[in-house]
Amino acid sequence: MQAEKTKVDRLLKTARGQLDGILRMVEEDRYCLDISQQLMATEAMLKRINKEILAAHLKHCVEHAETPAQREEKIDELVGMLDKLMK
């Protein structure tokens, strides 16, 4: 993975901390909408992390493909991933 590893690592650890907090909220039988709000915040963070990783794919994997065929393959992989994200 060629994304900025320290940034991705920090974001993933933050998301993990958010999930731990959500688990505690569920265990403590906290208000449903408060839990939902925290879930949405965690989802947003995970989307941000995924954006970083996909951008790194474009900037490194696609850009540094050795042949046009390899570049096309990397682009097709990205398009397939974007299709999954849009569903």
N, C-alpha and C positions, 0 to 999 in steps of 0.2 A: 504494500500500500504506500502510495506516494503522497498522501495528504499530509498536512502539517501534523505530525504524530503527537506532539505535545498538546496542540490545541484540541485534537480529536480525543485524546486521552483524558484531558481535563473535562471536556464536555460529557463524555461517557460516564466519568465518575460522578459528575454532578447529576446526570440523569439517574444513575443508580441510587444516589442519595435521595433523590425525589421519590423514586419507587419505594425505597425503604420507609420514607415518611408516609407514603400513601398506605402501605401495609399497616403501619402503626395506627393510622387514622381508621382503617377498617376494623382492626382489632379493638380499638377504643370506641367503636360504634359511633363515630363522628357523623355530623350532618352530611347527607348524601350529596348535596350541591357543592359543599366544600371539597369533598373527595373528587367529584367530577371536575371541578376547577383545577385541582392539582394534576389530575390525569391529562387534561387538555394542555397544561403547561409542559408536562413531560413529553407528550406527543409532539408539541412544537419544537422542543429541544432535539428530539430524535430526528425530526425532519431537517433541522438545521445541520445536524451531524451528517446525515445522509447527503445533503447538498454539498458539504465540504468534500466528502469522499467522491461523489460523482464529478465534481469540478476537478479534483485531482486526477481522475481517470481521463478526463478530456485533456488536461494540461500535460499529463505525463504519458500515459499509455497510448493515447491516440496520436499525440504529437510525435512521440518517439518510435512509433511503429516503423519497422525497417523497410517494409514494402507496401505498395498501395493495397495489395490484397490483405495484409495484416491490419492496415489502417481501417479498411472497410469492415473487417471482422470486428474490430474494437468499436467502431461506430454502431454496427448492428447490435452488439451486446448492450451498448448504452441505450439504444432505441428500445430494445426489449425490456430493459429495466424501467425505462420511463413509461412504457405501456403498463407495466405492473403497478407503478405508482399512481397512474391515472384511474385505476379501477376502484 
